Amino acid sequence: MFINKSTYIIFMAQNNTNCSPDYFRTIKINELLPQTKKFLDRLTFKKLEVFVERALDPNIIRYKYPYYLYRLINNYAKNDKDNFIIQELFSNVLYGTDINYIHSYCLTAQEHYLIGSTPPFALALHHPYKPIQLFNENKKFKSYEIKKFRKNIFVTYTNFGNFFGYGIDLRSKYFFLLEDLDSNNNTLRDPRLINIEKLENLIFFEKEKFDKSSLDDIYYECKMEFKYSADFPFLRNL
């Protein structure tokens, strides 16, 4: 349920208050969060609580949204109703933005091939290091918003470990960073693998250090050994 203007006005009328949209958003999230308990184990729910708390913290200017956590939580949904609760919760946390849409359009063509999908715009194949949203005629987001989303959704995963020198095992997940963009909106380098367990520890147990970390800092804290394969999509000249 996205927070739209009419819903907000109805909420204010029912509660006889002039509370801000941010407060309304918090109320909605607090209603949804307990509903996730029934299909999450204790540890996963605790991680979700930490994420929501930090996502709502006005003192955190750049909260890096861990996309892998969305995937982790989403995997626990046992039916459409549970899945709807999760989608509704995250849409409210992210100010009504569809996380699947963001993820699809803020990736580059290179990153799309790594996760096994094909970018929707042919032009993107000629510019494989630019987010494909930049080639969408009906641009929903501006370039600075895309950069912000990439900083927030800074990691995703692939089942194709063979691109990074590992065996072909579609049951395994290999997590890689969404690299920063340069002034021309090209990624600065090819994607790098990281150890997701080290990243989880950094996010949830070393909060202050994580919030101050750059993408390179995160990589060196959580890096995983890898070697680019000969068929790595759009591999730059090393």
Beta strands, then each sheet from edge to edge (+ up, - down):
strand 1: 155-158
strand 2: 174-177
strand 3: 193-194
sheet 1: 1+ 2- 3+
end
